[in-house]
Amino acid sequence: MKLFGIKKHNGKKILYFLGIKISLKSRGKAKIHFKTFQSLASTIRQNIYKLPANIDLIVGVPRSGMIPAYIIGLFLNKPVCSLPELLNDILPSNGQRVLDTDGKYKKILVVDDSVASGKAMHKTKEMLANKFSPNEKEFMFAAVYTTDESSKLVDYALETVEHPRLFQWNYLNHAIAAKCCFDFDGVLCVDPMAEQNDDGFEYLKFLSSAKPLFIPRYEIHSIVTSRLEKYRPQTENWLAAHNVKYKNLFMLNVNSAEERRHLQCHAAYKASIYKKMKDTVCFIESDPLQAQEIARLSGKQCICVSTDEIFEGK
């Protein structure tokens, strides 16, 4: 047995001493690693050589695994299907494109976007083992993003990305919402049109009928909005009607929309609240200029939903 050592697990340093594990606290909060569709495709393209060339079929684990499965399939010119399709004997379709396959599908690569605890991958392996015998199909397993620890759960790991991490395709409906601040208009609901933003009758109609946009199924730490405090009842009614779960709702306490426009304090106001909340790690904002300013003023990360980019706090 190794007497002493330090390893990294899920973004934390673990000290091993005489068989005892001791978690070491980091001096600052770890930055979120944010991956976009573009970086996903780039990672696959740069690491495609790691995957076996003689596979007959690529199977995506729904839902997130379907995106990398189709990217890999396009790069390698292989047929692709989903896990449920394979389990229900539904053969893949490829349209007019001629694919490199004999239709027997003996060697199969099963793909997911990421592996963390390994629960989803274990369940996938279990379902395949119950359906197919080892002599019938040969399965290999791959994930685009793994941690050092979870890379051992798959045959092919393309890139190591430790926690905390977020992906463009799921960050708006992720458990990390419990540690995030969310803007309102442009995130939870659509922005008001110019004619609706009259601080009067039309705006009141908008507040009650605004179309939902991105509503996470997880509880949000705090909603921080430049909506005026006087519209709190209408705002809370809309949140209740659309089953938005949240701990805090912060609204701008000025007298009128005209005063708000004069002050031009949207980003500064949001950043001041976000900065004070030591247990929050990210702000979800709809405007790119405000997102950049919120990150700068708070010193913490901010993601803009209209451009899907993350701004680093300095």
C-alpha positions as CSV (number, residue, x, y, z in Angstrom):
1,M,0.0,0.0,0.0
2,K,1.2,3.5,-0.9
3,L,1.9,5.4,2.3
4,F,1.6,8.9,1.0
5,G,0.3,10.7,-2.1
6,I,-1.9,13.4,-3.6
7,K,-4.5,12.8,-6.3
8,K,-7.1,14.9,-8.0
9,H,-10.7,13.8,-7.9
10,N,-13.7,15.8,-9.2
11,G,-11.7,19.0,-9.1
12,K,-10.5,18.5,-5.5
13,K,-7.1,17.5,-4.2
14,I,-7.2,14.3,-2.0
15,L,-4.3,13.5,0.3
16,Y,-3.7,9.8,0.9
17,F,-1.8,9.0,4.1
18,L,-1.6,5.5,5.5
19,G,-4.7,4.5,3.7
20,I,-6.7,7.5,5.0
21,K,-8.2,10.0,2.5
22,I,-8.2,13.7,3.4
23,S,-9.8,16.3,1.2
24,L,-7.7,19.4,0.8
25,K,-9.6,22.7,0.5
26,S,-8.6,25.0,-2.4
27,R,-7.8,28.6,-1.8
28,G,-10.4,29.9,-4.2
29,K,-13.5,28.7,-6.0
30,A,-12.8,26.6,-9.1
31,K,-13.6,28.2,-12.4
32,I,-16.4,26.6,-14.5
33,H,-15.1,24.8,-17.6
34,F,-17.6,25.8,-20.3
35,K,-17.8,23.7,-23.5
36,T,-19.7,24.8,-26.6
37,F,-20.9,22.9,-29.7
38,Q,-17.9,24.3,-31.5
39,S,-15.4,23.0,-28.9
40,L,-17.3,19.6,-28.9
41,A,-16.8,19.2,-32.6
42,S,-13.2,20.4,-32.4
43,T,-12.4,18.0,-29.6
44,I,-13.9,15.1,-31.6
45,R,-12.0,16.1,-34.8
46,Q,-8.7,16.4,-33.0
47,N,-9.1,13.1,-31.2
48,I,-10.8,11.0,-33.8
49,Y,-7.6,9.0,-34.3
50,K,-8.1,7.5,-30.8
51,L,-11.3,5.7,-31.9
52,P,-11.2,2.3,-33.6
53,A,-11.4,2.4,-37.4
54,N,-13.2,-0.9,-37.9
55,I,-16.5,-0.2,-36.1
56,D,-19.7,-1.0,-37.9
57,L,-22.2,1.2,-36.1
58,I,-22.1,4.2,-33.7
59,V,-24.8,4.4,-31.1
60,G,-25.7,7.6,-29.2
61,V,-26.9,7.6,-25.6
62,P,-29.9,9.9,-25.5
63,R,-30.1,12.8,-25.3
64,S,-26.7,14.4,-25.1
65,G,-24.8,11.5,-26.6
66,M,-26.7,11.8,-29.9
67,I,-24.8,15.0,-30.8
68,P,-21.3,13.6,-30.6
69,A,-22.5,10.2,-32.1
70,Y,-23.6,12.0,-35.3
71,I,-20.5,14.1,-35.4
72,I,-18.3,11.0,-35.2
73,G,-20.6,9.2,-37.7
74,L,-20.1,12.0,-40.2
75,F,-16.4,12.2,-39.7
76,L,-15.9,8.4,-40.1
77,N,-18.8,7.9,-42.6
78,K,-20.4,5.3,-40.4
79,P,-24.1,4.6,-39.7
80,V,-25.6,6.1,-36.5
81,C,-28.6,5.3,-34.4
82,S,-29.8,5.9,-30.8
83,L,-29.6,3.4,-28.0
84,P,-33.4,2.8,-27.9
85,E,-33.4,2.1,-31.7
86,L,-30.7,-0.5,-31.2
87,L,-32.5,-2.1,-28.3
88,N,-35.7,-2.3,-30.4
89,D,-33.9,-3.6,-33.5
90,I,-34.6,-0.5,-35.6
91,L,-31.9,-0.3,-38.3
92,P,-30.2,3.1,-38.9
93,S,-31.1,5.2,-41.9
94,N,-28.6,7.2,-43.9
95,G,-30.6,8.9,-46.6
96,Q,-28.9,9.1,-50.0
97,R,-25.3,8.9,-48.6
98,V,-23.4,5.7,-49.3
99,L,-21.9,4.5,-46.0
100,D,-19.0,2.2,-45.1
101,T,-20.9,-0.7,-43.8
102,D,-22.1,-4.2,-44.7
103,G,-25.3,-3.9,-42.5
104,K,-24.2,-6.6,-40.1
105,Y,-23.3,-4.2,-37.2
106,K,-21.1,-6.6,-35.3
107,K,-18.6,-4.0,-33.7
108,I,-20.5,-1.1,-32.1
109,L,-19.2,2.1,-30.5
110,V,-21.5,3.5,-27.9
111,V,-21.0,7.2,-27.3
112,D,-22.0,9.8,-24.7
113,D,-21.0,13.4,-24.4
114,S,-19.5,13.0,-20.9
115,V,-19.1,10.6,-18.0
116,A,-19.0,11.7,-14.4
117,S,-20.2,9.2,-11.7
118,G,-20.7,6.6,-14.4
119,K,-24.3,5.8,-13.4
120,A,-25.7,6.5,-16.9
121,M,-22.9,4.5,-18.6
122,H,-23.4,1.6,-16.2
123,K,-27.1,1.5,-16.9
124,T,-26.4,1.6,-20.7
125,K,-24.0,-1.4,-20.4
126,E,-26.5,-3.3,-18.3
127,M,-29.3,-2.8,-20.9
128,L,-27.0,-3.9,-23.7
129,A,-25.9,-7.0,-21.8
130,N,-29.5,-8.0,-21.2
131,K,-30.3,-7.7,-24.9
132,F,-27.3,-9.0,-26.7
133,S,-24.9,-11.9,-26.0
134,P,-21.1,-11.3,-26.2
135,N,-21.0,-13.6,-29.3
136,E,-23.7,-11.5,-31.0
137,K,-22.3,-8.0,-30.7
138,E,-19.0,-6.5,-29.6
139,F,-19.5,-3.2,-27.7
140,M,-17.0,-0.4,-27.1
141,F,-17.7,2.7,-25.1
142,A,-16.6,6.2,-25.6
143,A,-17.1,9.7,-24.0
144,V,-16.0,13.0,-25.3
145,Y,-15.4,14.5,-21.8
146,T,-14.3,12.7,-18.7
147,T,-12.5,13.4,-15.5
148,D,-9.3,11.7,-14.6
149,E,-11.3,9.3,-12.5
150,S,-14.2,8.6,-14.8
151,S,-12.0,8.0,-17.8
152,K,-11.5,4.5,-16.5
153,L,-15.2,3.8,-17.0
154,V,-15.0,3.9,-20.8
155,D,-12.7,2.4,-23.5
156,Y,-12.1,5.7,-25.2
157,A,-11.9,9.1,-23.5
158,L,-11.3,12.1,-25.8
159,E,-10.6,15.0,-23.4
160,T,-10.2,15.4,-19.6
161,V,-12.4,18.2,-18.2
162,E,-12.6,18.3,-14.4
163,H,-15.6,19.6,-12.4
164,P,-17.1,22.1,-12.3
165,R,-18.1,22.0,-15.9
166,L,-21.0,23.1,-18.1
167,F,-22.0,22.4,-21.6
168,Q,-23.8,24.7,-24.1
169,W,-26.4,22.1,-24.7
170,N,-27.5,21.7,-21.1
171,Y,-26.4,24.6,-18.9
172,L,-29.8,26.2,-19.0
173,N,-31.4,23.1,-17.4
174,H,-28.7,22.0,-15.0
175,A,-28.6,21.4,-11.3
176,I,-26.0,24.2,-11.1
177,A,-28.9,26.6,-11.2
178,A,-28.9,26.2,-7.3
179,K,-25.6,28.1,-7.4
180,C,-26.5,30.6,-10.2
181,C,-28.1,34.0,-10.6
182,F,-30.5,34.3,-13.5
183,D,-31.6,37.4,-15.4
184,F,-35.3,37.5,-16.2
185,D,-36.2,39.1,-19.5
186,G,-34.4,37.4,-22.3
187,V,-33.6,34.3,-20.1
188,L,-36.7,33.1,-18.3
189,C,-39.0,34.8,-20.8
190,V,-38.8,36.7,-24.0
191,D,-37.8,40.4,-24.0
192,P,-40.6,42.9,-24.3
193,M,-41.0,44.6,-27.7
194,A,-40.4,48.3,-27.9
195,E,-44.2,49.1,-28.0
196,Q,-44.7,46.9,-24.9
197,N,-42.0,48.7,-22.9
198,D,-44.1,51.8,-22.1
199,D,-44.1,51.4,-18.2
200,G,-47.8,51.5,-18.5
201,F,-50.8,49.5,-19.8
202,E,-48.9,47.6,-22.5
203,Y,-46.1,46.7,-20.2
204,L,-48.6,45.3,-17.6
205,K,-50.1,43.1,-20.3
206,F,-46.6,41.9,-21.2
207,L,-45.8,41.0,-17.5
208,S,-48.8,38.7,-17.4
209,S,-48.5,37.1,-20.8
210,A,-44.8,37.0,-21.6
211,K,-43.8,33.8,-23.4
212,P,-41.5,31.5,-21.4
213,L,-38.1,31.0,-22.8
214,F,-35.6,29.0,-20.8
215,I,-37.0,27.6,-17.5
216,P,-34.9,25.2,-15.6
217,R,-36.5,22.3,-13.7
218,Y,-34.1,23.0,-10.8
219,E,-34.4,25.6,-8.2
220,I,-32.6,28.9,-9.1
221,H,-30.5,30.4,-6.4
222,S,-31.5,34.0,-7.3
223,I,-33.3,35.9,-10.0
224,V,-31.7,39.3,-10.4
225,T,-33.6,41.6,-12.8
226,S,-33.7,45.2,-13.8
227,R,-37.5,45.0,-13.7
228,L,-38.8,47.7,-11.3
229,E,-39.7,46.7,-7.8
230,K,-43.2,48.1,-8.2
231,Y,-43.9,45.2,-10.6
232,R,-43.1,42.5,-8.0
233,P,-46.7,41.2,-7.7
234,Q,-47.1,40.7,-11.5
235,T,-43.6,39.1,-11.7
236,E,-44.2,36.7,-8.8
237,N,-47.6,35.7,-10.3
238,W,-45.9,34.9,-13.7
239,L,-43.2,32.8,-11.9
240,A,-45.8,30.9,-10.0
241,A,-47.9,30.3,-13.2
242,H,-44.9,28.9,-15.0
243,N,-43.6,26.8,-12.1
244,V,-40.3,28.6,-11.8
245,K,-38.6,27.5,-8.6
246,Y,-36.2,30.1,-7.0
247,K,-34.9,31.2,-3.6
248,N,-34.6,34.9,-4.1
249,L,-36.0,37.6,-6.4
250,F,-34.1,40.9,-6.6
251,M,-35.7,43.8,-8.5
252,L,-34.5,47.3,-9.1
253,N,-35.9,49.8,-6.6
254,V,-36.2,53.0,-8.6
255,N,-39.4,55.0,-9.4
256,S,-39.8,54.6,-13.1
257,A,-38.4,53.1,-16.3
258,E,-37.3,56.6,-17.3
259,E,-35.2,56.9,-14.1
260,R,-33.7,53.5,-14.9
261,R,-32.8,54.5,-18.4
262,H,-31.2,57.7,-17.0
263,L,-29.1,55.7,-14.5
264,Q,-28.0,53.1,-17.0
265,C,-27.2,50.8,-14.0
266,H,-28.4,47.4,-15.3
267,A,-25.0,45.6,-15.2
268,A,-23.7,47.4,-12.1
269,Y,-26.9,46.7,-10.2
270,K,-26.8,43.0,-11.1
271,A,-23.1,42.7,-10.4
272,S,-23.4,44.2,-7.0
273,I,-25.9,41.6,-5.9
274,Y,-24.0,38.7,-7.6
275,K,-20.7,39.7,-6.0
276,K,-22.2,39.7,-2.5
277,M,-23.4,36.1,-2.9
278,K,-20.4,34.0,-2.0
279,D,-22.2,30.8,-2.7
280,T,-23.0,31.6,-6.3
281,V,-20.7,30.6,-9.1
282,C,-22.3,31.9,-12.3
283,F,-24.7,34.6,-13.6
284,I,-26.9,33.8,-16.6
285,E,-27.5,37.0,-18.6
286,S,-29.2,37.8,-21.8
287,D,-27.2,40.8,-23.1
288,P,-23.6,40.3,-24.1
289,L,-22.4,43.7,-23.1
290,Q,-24.1,43.4,-19.7
291,A,-22.7,39.9,-19.3
292,Q,-19.1,41.1,-19.9
293,E,-19.6,44.0,-17.5
294,I,-21.2,41.8,-14.8
295,A,-18.2,39.5,-15.0
296,R,-15.8,42.4,-14.8
297,L,-17.5,44.2,-11.9
298,S,-18.2,41.0,-9.8
299,G,-15.0,39.2,-10.5
300,K,-17.0,36.1,-11.2
301,Q,-18.1,34.2,-14.3
302,C,-21.1,35.2,-16.4
303,I,-22.7,33.3,-19.4
304,C,-24.6,35.2,-22.1
305,V,-27.6,33.2,-23.4
306,S,-27.8,35.1,-26.7
307,T,-24.2,34.3,-27.7
308,D,-23.6,31.2,-25.5
309,E,-20.2,32.5,-24.4
310,I,-18.7,32.7,-20.9
311,F,-17.0,35.8,-19.6
312,E,-14.4,35.4,-17.0
313,G,-14.3,37.6,-13.9
314,K,-11.0,39.3,-13.4
